Amino acid sequence: MTTYLDYYKTILKKVSFDRHLFHKEYRKAISDLNTQEIEDLNKWVQSTGFHNILADQIDSQLGHDNKIRSFPCHDKAVMID
């Protein structure tokens, strides 16, 4: 059985070529998943290196040159290395 978490991982892999689309799909995922699944998704995003896509997208929206060291997750930010 495929879970929503697995579904969103597949979608994020497929759209990783486009930062805007990746960010959009990530935001959809965190709105649909429960807290544990969000934590698991964030760990997966970090382990795959996709967190750079999120940091770059957020950074460009804010107009900063500095890399953001966290990414949004509902009402909290998850720190990344």
PDB file with SEQRES, HELIX, SHEET and CRYST1 records, atoms N, CA, C and O in Angstrom:
SEQRES   1 A   81  MET THR THR TYR LEU ASP TYR TYR LYS THR ILE LEU LYS          
SEQRES   2 A   81  LYS VAL SER PHE ASP ARG HIS LEU PHE HIS LYS GLU TYR          
SEQRES   3 A   81  ARG LYS ALA ILE SER ASP LEU ASN THR GLN GLU ILE GLU          
SEQRES   4 A   81  ASP LEU ASN LYS TRP VAL GLN SER THR GLY PHE HIS ASN          
SEQRES   5 A   81  ILE LEU ALA ASP GLN ILE ASP SER GLN LEU GLY HIS ASP          
SEQRES   6 A   81  ASN LYS ILE ARG SER PHE PRO CYS HIS ASP LYS ALA VAL          
SEQRES   7 A   81  MET ILE ASP                                                  
HELIX    1 AA1 TYR A    4  LYS A   14  1                                  11    
HELIX    2 AA2 ARG A   19  ASP A   32  1                                  14    
HELIX    3 AA3 THR A   35  THR A   48  1                                  14    
HELIX    4 AA4 HIS A   51  LEU A   62  1                                  12    
SHEET    1 AA1 2 SER A  70  CYS A  73  0                                        
SHEET    2 AA1 2 LYS A  76  MET A  79 -1                                        
CRYST1    1.000    1.000    1.000  90.00  90.00  90.00 P 1           1          
ATOM      1  N   MET A   1       0.839  -1.181   0.000  1.00  0.00           N  
ATOM      2  CA  MET A   1       0.000   0.000   0.000  1.00  0.00           C  
ATOM      3  C   MET A   1       0.885   1.247   0.000  1.00  0.00           C  
ATOM      4  O   MET A   1       1.820   1.352   0.794  1.00  0.00           O  
ATOM      5  N   THR A   2       0.591   2.165  -0.872  1.00  0.00           N  
ATOM      6  CA  THR A   2       1.339   3.417  -0.955  1.00  0.00           C  
ATOM      7  C   THR A   2       0.698   4.441  -0.034  1.00  0.00           C  
ATOM      8  O   THR A   2      -0.518   4.633  -0.049  1.00  0.00           O  
ATOM      9  N   THR A   3       1.530   5.097   0.768  1.00  0.00           N  
ATOM     10  CA  THR A   3       1.036   6.122   1.676  1.00  0.00           C  
ATOM     11  C   THR A   3       1.111   7.490   1.008  1.00  0.00           C  
ATOM     12  O   THR A   3       1.752   7.651  -0.031  1.00  0.00           O  
ATOM     13  N   TYR A   4       0.459   8.458   1.603  1.00  0.00           N  
ATOM     14  CA  TYR A   4       0.567   9.828   1.088  1.00  0.00           C  
ATOM     15  C   TYR A   4       2.004  10.319   1.175  1.00  0.00           C  
ATOM     16  O   TYR A   4       2.462  11.068   0.313  1.00  0.00           O  
ATOM     17  N   LEU A   5       2.708   9.902   2.204  1.00  0.00           N  
ATOM     18  CA  LEU A   5       4.115  10.285   2.331  1.00  0.00           C  
ATOM     19  C   LEU A   5       4.910   9.773   1.133  1.00  0.00           C  
ATOM     20  O   LEU A   5       5.681  10.522   0.533  1.00  0.00           O  
ATOM     21  N   ASP A   6       4.726   8.509   0.786  1.00  0.00           N  
ATOM     22  CA  ASP A   6       5.404   7.947  -0.387  1.00  0.00           C  
ATOM     23  C   ASP A   6       4.984   8.663  -1.663  1.00  0.00           C  
ATOM     24  O   ASP A   6       5.807   8.925  -2.541  1.00  0.00           O  
ATOM     25  N   TYR A   7       3.704   8.973  -1.755  1.00  0.00           N  
ATOM     26  CA  TYR A   7       3.183   9.695  -2.921  1.00  0.00           C  
ATOM     27  C   TYR A   7       3.895  11.038  -3.071  1.00  0.00           C  
ATOM     28  O   TYR A   7       4.354  11.381  -4.160  1.00  0.00           O  
ATOM     29  N   TYR A   8       3.989  11.797  -1.979  1.00  0.00           N  
ATOM     30  CA  TYR A   8       4.624  13.113  -2.057  1.00  0.00           C  
ATOM     31  C   TYR A   8       6.126  13.017  -2.311  1.00  0.00           C  
ATOM     32  O   TYR A   8       6.695  13.883  -2.975  1.00  0.00           O  
ATOM     33  N   LYS A   9       6.765  11.990  -1.796  1.00  0.00           N  
ATOM     34  CA  LYS A   9       8.186  11.795  -2.108  1.00  0.00           C  
ATOM     35  C   LYS A   9       8.368  11.585  -3.610  1.00  0.00           C  
ATOM     36  O   LYS A   9       9.288  12.140  -4.212  1.00  0.00           O  
ATOM     37  N   THR A  10       7.503  10.794  -4.202  1.00  0.00           N  
ATOM     38  CA  THR A  10       7.567  10.537  -5.641  1.00  0.00           C  
ATOM     39  C   THR A  10       7.337  11.824  -6.429  1.00  0.00           C  
ATOM     40  O   THR A  10       8.066  12.120  -7.375  1.00  0.00           O  
ATOM     41  N   ILE A  11       6.328  12.579  -6.035  1.00  0.00           N  
ATOM     42  CA  ILE A  11       6.032  13.842  -6.714  1.00  0.00           C  
ATOM     43  C   ILE A  11       7.213  14.798  -6.591  1.00  0.00           C  
ATOM     44  O   ILE A  11       7.620  15.404  -7.583  1.00  0.00           O  
ATOM     45  N   LEU A  12       7.768  14.940  -5.391  1.00  0.00           N  
ATOM     46  CA  LEU A  12       8.878  15.870  -5.179  1.00  0.00           C  
ATOM     47  C   LEU A  12      10.103  15.469  -6.000  1.00  0.00           C  
ATOM     48  O   LEU A  12      10.805  16.329  -6.532  1.00  0.00           O  
ATOM     49  N   LYS A  13      10.356  14.172  -6.101  1.00  0.00           N  
ATOM     50  CA  LYS A  13      11.471  13.720  -6.948  1.00  0.00           C  
ATOM     51  C   LYS A  13      11.239  14.137  -8.399  1.00  0.00           C  
ATOM     52  O   LYS A  13      12.155  14.605  -9.074  1.00  0.00           O  
ATOM     53  N   LYS A  14      10.008  13.963  -8.866  1.00  0.00           N  
ATOM     54  CA  LYS A  14       9.692  14.240 -10.268  1.00  0.00           C  
ATOM     55  C   LYS A  14       9.726  15.729 -10.605  1.00  0.00           C  
ATOM     56  O   LYS A  14       9.992  16.096 -11.749  1.00  0.00           O  
ATOM     57  N   VAL A  15       9.461  16.584  -9.629  1.00  0.00           N  
ATOM     58  CA  VAL A  15       9.433  18.029  -9.913  1.00  0.00           C  
ATOM     59  C   VAL A  15      10.688  18.743  -9.415  1.00  0.00           C  
ATOM     60  O   VAL A  15      10.741  19.973  -9.420  1.00  0.00           O  
ATOM     61  N   SER A  16      11.681  17.998  -8.992  1.00  0.00           N  
ATOM     62  CA  SER A  16      12.883  18.613  -8.426  1.00  0.00           C  
ATOM     63  C   SER A  16      13.675  19.434  -9.442  1.00  0.00           C  
ATOM     64  O   SER A  16      14.569  20.189  -9.060  1.00  0.00           O  
ATOM     65  N   PHE A  17      13.362  19.296 -10.718  1.00  0.00           N  
ATOM     66  CA  PHE A  17      14.040  20.077 -11.761  1.00  0.00           C  
ATOM     67  C   PHE A  17      13.594  21.548 -11.752  1.00  0.00           C  
ATOM     68  O   PHE A  17      14.273  22.411 -12.309  1.00  0.00           O  
ATOM     69  N   ASP A  18      12.446  21.824 -11.117  1.00  0.00           N  
ATOM     70  CA  ASP A  18      11.864  23.173 -11.115  1.00  0.00           C  
ATOM     71  C   ASP A  18      11.662  23.623  -9.665  1.00  0.00           C  
ATOM     72  O   ASP A  18      10.815  23.081  -8.956  1.00  0.00           O  
ATOM     73  N   ARG A  19      12.436  24.604  -9.236  1.00  0.00           N  
ATOM     74  CA  ARG A  19      12.391  25.051  -7.839  1.00  0.00           C  
ATOM     75  C   ARG A  19      11.025  25.568  -7.427  1.00  0.00           C  
ATOM     76  O   ARG A  19      10.557  25.277  -6.326  1.00  0.00           O  
ATOM     77  N   HIS A  20      10.384  26.328  -8.294  1.00  0.00           N  
ATOM     78  CA  HIS A  20       9.067  26.876  -7.961  1.00  0.00           C  
ATOM     79  C   HIS A  20       8.050  25.745  -7.781  1.00  0.00           C  
ATOM     80  O   HIS A  20       7.289  25.735  -6.814  1.00  0.00           O  
ATOM     81  N   LEU A  21       8.045  24.806  -8.708  1.00  0.00           N  
ATOM     82  CA  LEU A  21       7.116  23.679  -8.643  1.00  0.00           C  
ATOM     83  C   LEU A  21       7.411  22.800  -7.422  1.00  0.00           C  
ATOM     84  O   LEU A  21       6.487  22.329  -6.759  1.00  0.00           O  
ATOM     85  N   PHE A  22       8.691  22.581  -7.128  1.00  0.00           N  
ATOM     86  CA  PHE A  22       9.067  21.794  -5.956  1.00  0.00           C  
ATOM     87  C   PHE A  22       8.518  22.454  -4.691  1.00  0.00           C  
ATOM     88  O   PHE A  22       7.937  21.778  -3.842  1.00  0.00           O  
ATOM     89  N   HIS A  23       8.697  23.753  -4.565  1.00  0.00           N  
ATOM     90  CA  HIS A  23       8.214  24.476  -3.387  1.00  0.00           C  
ATOM     91  C   HIS A  23       6.694  24.375  -3.275  1.00  0.00           C  
ATOM     92  O   HIS A  23       6.157  24.169  -2.187  1.00  0.00           O  
ATOM     93  N   LYS A  24       6.008  24.521  -4.408  1.00  0.00           N  
ATOM     94  CA  LYS A  24       4.548  24.425  -4.425  1.00  0.00           C  
ATOM     95  C   LYS A  24       4.084  23.042  -3.954  1.00  0.00           C  
ATOM     96  O   LYS A  24       3.174  22.937  -3.132  1.00  0.00           O  
ATOM     97  N   GLU A  25       4.709  21.991  -4.473  1.00  0.00           N  
ATOM     98  CA  GLU A  25       4.330  20.623  -4.097  1.00  0.00           C  
ATOM     99  C   GLU A  25       4.707  20.319  -2.643  1.00  0.00           C  
ATOM    100  O   GLU A  25       3.992  19.591  -1.955  1.00  0.00           O  
ATOM    101  N   TYR A  26       5.812  20.868  -2.186  1.00  0.00           N  
ATOM    102  CA  TYR A  26       6.203  20.692  -0.785  1.00  0.00           C  
ATOM    103  C   TYR A  26       5.147  21.321   0.130  1.00  0.00           C  
ATOM    104  O   TYR A  26       4.747  20.721   1.128  1.00  0.00           O  
ATOM    105  N   ARG A  27       4.704  22.520  -0.211  1.00  0.00           N  
ATOM    106  CA  ARG A  27       3.679  23.196   0.598  1.00  0.00           C  
ATOM    107  C   ARG A  27       2.384  22.382   0.613  1.00  0.00           C  
ATOM    108  O   ARG A  27       1.722  22.297   1.647  1.00  0.00           O  
ATOM    109  N   LYS A  28       2.020  21.786  -0.516  1.00  0.00           N  
ATOM    110  CA  LYS A  28       0.837  20.926  -0.567  1.00  0.00           C  
ATOM    111  C   LYS A  28       1.022  19.732   0.365  1.00  0.00           C  
ATOM    112  O   LYS A  28       0.112  19.362   1.107  1.00  0.00           O  
ATOM    113  N   ALA A  29       2.202  19.140   0.316  1.00  0.00           N  
ATOM    114  CA  ALA A  29       2.479  17.961   1.137  1.00  0.00           C  
ATOM    115  C   ALA A  29       2.329  18.282   2.612  1.00  0.00           C  
ATOM    116  O   ALA A  29       1.680  17.532   3.341  1.00  0.00           O  
ATOM    117  N   ILE A  30       2.915  19.380   3.066  1.00  0.00           N  
ATOM    118  CA  ILE A  30       2.836  19.666   4.503  1.00  0.00           C  
ATOM    119  C   ILE A  30       1.426  20.065   4.932  1.00  0.00           C  
ATOM    120  O   ILE A  30       1.099  19.996   6.116  1.00  0.00           O  
ATOM    121  N   SER A  31       0.590  20.480   3.981  1.00  0.00           N  
ATOM    122  CA  SER A  31      -0.803  20.776   4.348  1.00  0.00           C  
ATOM    123  C   SER A  31      -1.639  19.499   4.439  1.00  0.00           C  
ATOM    124  O   SER A  31      -2.658  19.471   5.129  1.00  0.00           O  
ATOM    125  N   ASP A  32      -1.208  18.437   3.739  1.00  0.00           N  
ATOM    126  CA  ASP A  32      -1.974  17.183   3.725  1.00  0.00           C  
ATOM    127  C   ASP A  32      -1.500  16.140   4.733  1.00  0.00           C  
ATOM    128  O   ASP A  32      -2.289  15.298   5.164  1.00  0.00           O  
ATOM    129  N   LEU A  33      -0.226  16.184   5.114  1.00  0.00           N  
ATOM    130  CA  LEU A  33       0.340  15.143   5.965  1.00  0.00           C  
ATOM    131  C   LEU A  33       0.164  15.454   7.448  1.00  0.00           C  
ATOM    132  O   LEU A  33      -0.004  16.608   7.841  1.00  0.00           O  
ATOM    133  N   ASN A  34       0.205  14.400   8.262  1.00  0.00           N  
ATOM    134  CA  ASN A  34       0.152  14.610   9.708  1.00  0.00           C  
ATOM    135  C   ASN A  34       1.550  14.973  10.220  1.00  0.00           C  
ATOM    136  O   ASN A  34       2.522  14.947   9.465  1.00  0.00           O  
ATOM    137  N   THR A  35       1.637  15.305  11.495  1.00  0.00           N  
ATOM    138  CA  THR A  35       2.886  15.803  12.075  1.00  0.00           C  
ATOM    139  C   THR A  35       4.038  14.817  11.915  1.00  0.00           C  
ATOM    140  O   THR A  35       5.142  15.220  11.549  1.00  0.00           O  
ATOM    141  N   GLN A  36       3.803  13.530  12.182  1.00  0.00           N  
ATOM    142  CA  GLN A  36       4.866  12.535  12.057  1.00  0.00           C  
ATOM    143  C   GLN A  36       5.313  12.390  10.609  1.00  0.00           C  
ATOM    144  O   GLN A  36       6.507  12.278  10.335  1.00  0.00           O  
ATOM    145  N   GLU A  37       4.365  12.392   9.689  1.00  0.00           N  
ATOM    146  CA  GLU A  37       4.704  12.282   8.268  1.00  0.00           C  
ATOM    147  C   GLU A  37       5.489  13.505   7.791  1.00  0.00           C  
ATOM    148  O   GLU A  37       6.387  13.385   6.958  1.00  0.00           O  
ATOM    149  N   ILE A  38       5.149  14.671   8.318  1.00  0.00           N  
ATOM    150  CA  ILE A  38       5.885  15.893   7.966  1.00  0.00           C  
ATOM    151  C   ILE A  38       7.328  15.789   8.446  1.00  0.00           C  
ATOM    152  O   ILE A  38       8.255  16.147   7.719  1.00  0.00           O  
ATOM    153  N   GLU A  39       7.517  15.303   9.662  1.00  0.00           N  
ATOM    154  CA  GLU A  39       8.883  15.117  10.178  1.00  0.00           C  
ATOM    155  C   GLU A  39       9.651  14.131   9.297  1.00  0.00           C  
ATOM    156  O   GLU A  39      10.817  14.358   8.974  1.00  0.00           O  
ATOM    157  N   ASP A  40       8.996  13.045   8.915  1.00  0.00           N  
ATOM    158  CA  ASP A  40       9.632  12.054   8.047  1.00  0.00           C  
ATOM    159  C   ASP A  40       9.946  12.651   6.673  1.00  0.00           C  
ATOM    160  O   ASP A  40      11.012  12.396   6.112  1.00  0.00           O  
ATOM    161  N   LEU A  41       9.026  13.437   6.141  1.00  0.00           N  
ATOM    162  CA  LEU A  41       9.256  14.084   4.847  1.00  0.00           C  
ATOM    163  C   LEU A  41      10.434  15.048   4.935  1.00  0.00           C  
ATOM    164  O   LEU A  41      11.280  15.083   4.042  1.00  0.00           O  
ATOM    165  N   ASN A  42      10.488  15.824   6.004  1.00  0.00           N  
ATOM    166  CA  ASN A  42      11.586  16.778   6.162  1.00  0.00           C  
ATOM    167  C   ASN A  42      12.936  16.075   6.297  1.00  0.00           C  
ATOM    168  O   ASN A  42      13.939  16.554   5.768  1.00  0.00           O  
ATOM    169  N   LYS A  43      12.967  14.956   6.994  1.00  0.00           N  
ATOM    170  CA  LYS A  43      14.207  14.170   7.091  1.00  0.00           C  
ATOM    171  C   LYS A  43      14.602  13.655   5.711  1.00  0.00           C  
ATOM    172  O   LYS A  43      15.777  13.680   5.343  1.00  0.00           O  
ATOM    173  N   TRP A  44      13.623  13.192   4.960  1.00  0.00           N  
ATOM    174  CA  TRP A  44      13.889  12.694   3.610  1.00  0.00           C  
ATOM    175  C   TRP A  44      14.396  13.823   2.706  1.00  0.00           C  
ATOM    176  O   TRP A  44      15.361  13.641   1.963  1.00  0.00           O  
ATOM    177  N   VAL A  45      13.743  14.990   2.771  1.00  0.00           N  
ATOM    178  CA  VAL A  45      14.165  16.143   1.972  1.00  0.00           C  
ATOM    179  C   VAL A  45      15.606  16.503   2.296  1.00  0.00           C  
ATOM    180  O   VAL A  45      16.399  16.785   1.397  1.00  0.00           O  
ATOM    181  N   GLN A  46      15.938  16.492   3.562  1.00  0.00           N  
ATOM    182  CA  GLN A  46      17.303  16.820   3.979  1.00  0.00           C  
ATOM    183  C   GLN A  46      18.286  15.752   3.499  1.00  0.00           C  
ATOM    184  O   GLN A  46      19.364  16.083   3.005  1.00  0.00           O  
ATOM    185  N   SER A  47      17.929  14.493   3.638  1.00  0.00           N  
ATOM    186  CA  SER A  47      18.853  13.408   3.280  1.00  0.00           C  
ATOM    187  C   SER A  47      19.105  13.324   1.773  1.00  0.00           C  
ATOM    188  O   SER A  47      20.151  12.838   1.344  1.00  0.00           O  
ATOM    189  N   THR A  48      18.161  13.791   0.984  1.00  0.00           N  
ATOM    190  CA  THR A  48      18.311  13.737  -0.471  1.00  0.00           C  
ATOM    191  C   THR A  48      19.002  14.971  -1.042  1.00  0.00           C  
ATOM    192  O   THR A  48      19.386  14.992  -2.212  1.00  0.00           O  
ATOM    193  N   GLY A  49      19.157  15.989  -0.215  1.00  0.00           N  
ATOM    194  CA  GLY A  49      19.759  17.227  -0.690  1.00  0.00           C  
ATOM    195  C   GLY A  49      18.747  18.197  -1.276  1.00  0.00           C  
ATOM    196  O   GLY A  49      19.118  19.285  -1.717  1.00  0.00           O  
ATOM    197  N   PHE A  50      17.481  17.821  -1.287  1.00  0.00           N  
ATOM    198  CA  PHE A  50      16.448  18.692  -1.844  1.00  0.00           C  
ATOM    199  C   PHE A  50      16.194  19.921  -0.978  1.00  0.00           C  
ATOM    200  O   PHE A  50      15.549  20.868  -1.427  1.00  0.00           O  
ATOM    201  N   HIS A  51      16.691  19.919   0.257  1.00  0.00           N  
ATOM    202  CA  HIS A  51      16.495  21.093   1.115  1.00  0.00           C  
ATOM    203  C   HIS A  51      17.137  22.336   0.497  1.00  0.00           C  
ATOM    204  O   HIS A  51      16.712  23.457   0.775  1.00  0.00           O  
ATOM    205  N   ASN A  52      18.156  22.140  -0.340  1.00  0.00           N  
ATOM    206  CA  ASN A  52      18.778  23.281  -1.033  1.00  0.00           C  
ATOM    207  C   ASN A  52      17.792  23.956  -1.982  1.00  0.00           C  
ATOM    208  O   ASN A  52      17.832  25.173  -2.162  1.00  0.00           O  
ATOM    209  N   ILE A  53      16.911  23.165  -2.586  1.00  0.00           N  
ATOM    210  CA  ILE A  53      15.903  23.728  -3.478  1.00  0.00           C  
ATOM    211  C   ILE A  53      14.965  24.631  -2.690  1.00  0.00           C  
ATOM    212  O   ILE A  53      14.632  25.732  -3.129  1.00  0.00           O  
ATOM    213  N   LEU A  54      14.541  24.156  -1.521  1.00  0.00           N  
ATOM    214  CA  LEU A  54      13.642  24.959  -0.692  1.00  0.00           C  
ATOM    215  C   LEU A  54      14.330  26.210  -0.185  1.00  0.00           C  
ATOM    216  O   LEU A  54      13.741  27.291  -0.203  1.00  0.00           O  
ATOM    217  N   ALA A  55      15.563  26.081   0.264  1.00  0.00           N  
ATOM    218  CA  ALA A  55      16.292  27.239   0.780  1.00  0.00           C  
ATOM    219  C   ALA A  55      16.496  28.269  -0.316  1.00  0.00           C  
ATOM    220  O   ALA A  55      16.324  29.464  -0.075  1.00  0.00           O  
ATOM    221  N   ASP A  56      16.856  27.835  -1.509  1.00  0.00           N  
ATOM    222  CA  ASP A  56      17.058  28.754  -2.629  1.00  0.00           C  
ATOM    223  C   ASP A  56      15.754  29.444  -3.022  1.00  0.00           C  
ATOM    224  O   ASP A  56      15.746  30.639  -3.320  1.00  0.00           O  
ATOM    225  N   GLN A  57      14.666  28.700  -3.022  1.00  0.00           N  
ATOM    226  CA  GLN A  57      13.365  29.270  -3.389  1.00  0.00           C  
ATOM    227  C   GLN A  57      12.942  30.324  -2.377  1.00  0.00           C  
ATOM    228  O   GLN A  57      12.533  31.420  -2.761  1.00  0.00           O  
ATOM    229  N   ILE A  58      13.033  30.013  -1.111  1.00  0.00           N  
ATOM    230  CA  ILE A  58      12.643  30.959  -0.069  1.00  0.00           C  
ATOM    231  C   ILE A  58      13.558  32.172  -0.108  1.00  0.00           C  
ATOM    232  O   ILE A  58      13.105  33.309   0.029  1.00  0.00           O  
ATOM    233  N   ASP A  59      14.837  31.923  -0.294  1.00  0.00           N  
ATOM    234  CA  ASP A  59      15.812  33.005  -0.354  1.00  0.00           C  
ATOM    235  C   ASP A  59      15.504  33.966  -1.497  1.00  0.00           C  
ATOM    236  O   ASP A  59      15.568  35.182  -1.319  1.00  0.00           O  
ATOM    237  N   SER A  60      15.173  33.432  -2.661  1.00  0.00           N  
ATOM    238  CA  SER A  60      14.889  34.298  -3.799  1.00  0.00           C  
ATOM    239  C   SER A  60      13.600  35.084  -3.587  1.00  0.00           C  
ATOM    240  O   SER A  60      13.490  36.219  -4.050  1.00  0.00           O  
ATOM    241  N   GLN A  61      12.629  34.503  -2.900  1.00  0.00           N  
ATOM    242  CA  GLN A  61      11.392  35.220  -2.614  1.00  0.00           C  
ATOM    243  C   GLN A  61      11.644  36.384  -1.663  1.00  0.00           C  
ATOM    244  O   GLN A  61      11.006  37.431  -1.775  1.00  0.00           O  
ATOM    245  N   LEU A  62      12.566  36.204  -0.737  1.00  0.00           N  
ATOM    246  CA  LEU A  62      12.869  37.257   0.229  1.00  0.00           C  
ATOM    247  C   LEU A  62      13.867  38.263  -0.318  1.00  0.00           C  
ATOM    248  O   LEU A  62      14.034  39.343   0.250  1.00  0.00           O  
ATOM    249  N   GLY A  63      14.531  37.921  -1.414  1.00  0.00           N  
ATOM    250  CA  GLY A  63      15.502  38.819  -2.012  1.00  0.00           C  
ATOM    251  C   GLY A  63      16.818  38.855  -1.272  1.00  0.00           C  
ATOM    252  O   GLY A  63      17.530  39.858  -1.323  1.00  0.00           O  
ATOM    253  N   HIS A  64      17.156  37.774  -0.582  1.00  0.00           N  
ATOM    254  CA  HIS A  64      18.412  37.685   0.163  1.00  0.00           C  
ATOM    255  C   HIS A  64      19.419  36.844  -0.592  1.00  0.00           C  
ATOM    256  O   HIS A  64      19.053  35.955  -1.360  1.00  0.00           O  
ATOM    257  N   ASP A  65      20.685  37.131  -0.369  1.00  0.00           N  
ATOM    258  CA  ASP A  65      21.741  36.303  -0.937  1.00  0.00           C  
ATOM    259  C   ASP A  65      22.169  35.206   0.031  1.00  0.00           C  
ATOM    260  O   ASP A  65      22.778  34.220  -0.382  1.00  0.00           O  
ATOM    261  N   ASN A  66      21.859  35.368   1.304  1.00  0.00           N  
ATOM    262  CA  ASN A  66      22.252  34.380   2.316  1.00  0.00           C  
ATOM    263  C   ASN A  66      21.340  33.166   2.219  1.00  0.00           C  
ATOM    264  O   ASN A  66      20.158  33.287   1.894  1.00  0.00           O  
ATOM    265  N   LYS A  67      21.896  32.008   2.501  1.00  0.00           N  
ATOM    266  CA  LYS A  67      21.118  30.784   2.492  1.00  0.00           C  
ATOM    267  C   LYS A  67      20.294  30.689   3.776  1.00  0.00           C  
ATOM    268  O   LYS A  67      20.809  30.919   4.870  1.00  0.00           O  
ATOM    269  N   ILE A  68      19.046  30.358   3.639  1.00  0.00           N  
ATOM    270  CA  ILE A  68      18.191  30.148   4.794  1.00  0.00           C  
ATOM    271  C   ILE A  68      18.498  28.772   5.354  1.00  0.00           C  
ATOM    272  O   ILE A  68      18.634  27.811   4.596  1.00  0.00           O  
ATOM    273  N   ARG A  69      18.609  28.666   6.648  1.00  0.00           N  
ATOM    274  CA  ARG A  69      19.037  27.430   7.279  1.00  0.00           C  
ATOM    275  C   ARG A  69      17.880  26.582   7.777  1.00  0.00           C  
ATOM    276  O   ARG A  69      18.107  25.586   8.465  1.00  0.00           O  
ATOM    277  N   SER A  70      16.659  26.941   7.454  1.00  0.00           N  
ATOM    278  CA  SER A  70      15.516  26.132   7.831  1.00  0.00           C  
ATOM    279  C   SER A  70      14.457  26.266   6.746  1.00  0.00           C  
ATOM    280  O   SER A  70      14.552  27.135   5.879  1.00  0.00           O  
ATOM    281  N   PHE A  71      13.460  25.410   6.797  1.00  0.00           N  
ATOM    282  CA  PHE A  71      12.380  25.548   5.850  1.00  0.00           C  
ATOM    283  C   PHE A  71      11.062  25.386   6.591  1.00  0.00           C  
ATOM    284  O   PHE A  71      11.022  24.741   7.638  1.00  0.00           O  
ATOM    285  N   PRO A  72       9.978  25.964   6.064  1.00  0.00           N  
ATOM    286  CA  PRO A  72       8.718  26.018   6.794  1.00  0.00           C  
ATOM    287  C   PRO A  72       8.082  24.649   6.947  1.00  0.00           C  
ATOM    288  O   PRO A  72       8.173  23.800   6.061  1.00  0.00           O  
ATOM    289  N   CYS A  73       7.451  24.454   8.061  1.00  0.00           N  
ATOM    290  CA  CYS A  73       6.741  23.206   8.340  1.00  0.00           C  
ATOM    291  C   CYS A  73       5.578  23.560   9.264  1.00  0.00           C  
ATOM    292  O   CYS A  73       5.741  23.584  10.484  1.00  0.00           O  
ATOM    293  N   HIS A  74       4.444  23.826   8.709  1.00  0.00           N  
ATOM    294  CA  HIS A  74       3.282  24.304   9.461  1.00  0.00           C  
ATOM    295  C   HIS A  74       3.684  25.501  10.311  1.00  0.00           C  
ATOM    296  O   HIS A  74       4.059  26.547   9.783  1.00  0.00           O  
ATOM    297  N   ASP A  75       3.606  25.343  11.638  1.00  0.00           N  
ATOM    298  CA  ASP A  75       3.883  26.472  12.512  1.00  0.00           C  
ATOM    299  C   ASP A  75       5.287  26.431  13.102  1.00  0.00           C  
ATOM    300  O   ASP A  75       5.586  27.153  14.053  1.00  0.00           O  
ATOM    301  N   LYS A  76       6.135  25.598  12.547  1.00  0.00           N  
ATOM    302  CA  LYS A  76       7.502  25.506  13.071  1.00  0.00           C  
ATOM    303  C   LYS A  76       8.480  25.440  11.903  1.00  0.00           C  
ATOM    304  O   LYS A  76       8.092  25.149  10.772  1.00  0.00           O  
ATOM    305  N   ALA A  77       9.715  25.705  12.180  1.00  0.00           N  
ATOM    306  CA  ALA A  77      10.775  25.561  11.170  1.00  0.00           C  
ATOM    307  C   ALA A  77      11.655  24.414  11.596  1.00  0.00           C  
ATOM    308  O   ALA A  77      11.973  24.273  12.777  1.00  0.00           O  
ATOM    309  N   VAL A  78      12.046  23.603  10.654  1.00  0.00           N  
ATOM    310  CA  VAL A  78      12.927  22.468  10.927  1.00  0.00           C  
ATOM    311  C   VAL A  78      14.326  22.853  10.508  1.00  0.00           C  
ATOM    312  O   VAL A  78      14.546  23.248   9.363  1.00  0.00           O  
ATOM    313  N   MET A  79      15.263  22.746  11.409  1.00  0.00           N  
ATOM    314  CA  MET A  79      16.630  23.141  11.109  1.00  0.00           C  
ATOM    315  C   MET A  79      17.280  22.103  10.199  1.00  0.00           C  
ATOM    316  O   MET A  79      17.048  20.902  10.341  1.00  0.00           O  
ATOM    317  N   ILE A  80      18.086  22.579   9.275  1.00  0.00           N  
ATOM    318  CA  ILE A  80      18.802  21.694   8.355  1.00  0.00           C  
ATOM    319  C   ILE A  80      20.282  21.988   8.427  1.00  0.00           C  
ATOM    320  O   ILE A  80      20.688  23.082   8.820  1.00  0.00           O  
ATOM    321  N   ASP A  81      21.077  21.027   8.052  1.00  0.00           N  
ATOM    322  CA  ASP A  81      22.530  21.211   8.055  1.00  0.00           C  
ATOM    323  C   ASP A  81      23.014  21.576   6.689  1.00  0.00           C  
ATOM    324  O   ASP A  81      24.213  21.773   6.490  1.00  0.00           O  
TER     325      ASP A  81                                                      
END                                                                             
